[in-house]
């Protein structure tokens, strides 16, 4: 179950539009893109949260298809999700420390 990126509008609002498996466009707020163990992951939150809390997000592994297009594969392994979330928190702490200087 992979999603591919349709349009990347990484401007001031950092909104990206992804196309799901059913061909439906979904807008996401880009939260972060981080390298973890030599693999790249993107952290996003739907613009329209629906049933989600405002502190929840999705994490996708960034891969490539045979044509070199980005594929965003949902991370479903709970241990990996926890490790990726901890990596995100560590990065946030580093950014906060830089901002305090």
Number of C-alpha atoms within 10 A of each C-alpha: 8 17 18 20 17 16 13 12 12 11 8 6 9 14 20 22 20 20 16 16 11 7 10 9 15 14 16 20 18 21 16 14 16 18 14 13 7 7 10 13 21 18 19 21 21 19 14 12 12 8 6 11 9 11 6 10 18 15 21 21 21 22 16 13 10 6 6 8 13 17 19 22 18 17 16 11 8 9 10 11 16 11 12 20 15 12 15 19 12 12 14 13 12 11 11 11 10 9 8 6 5
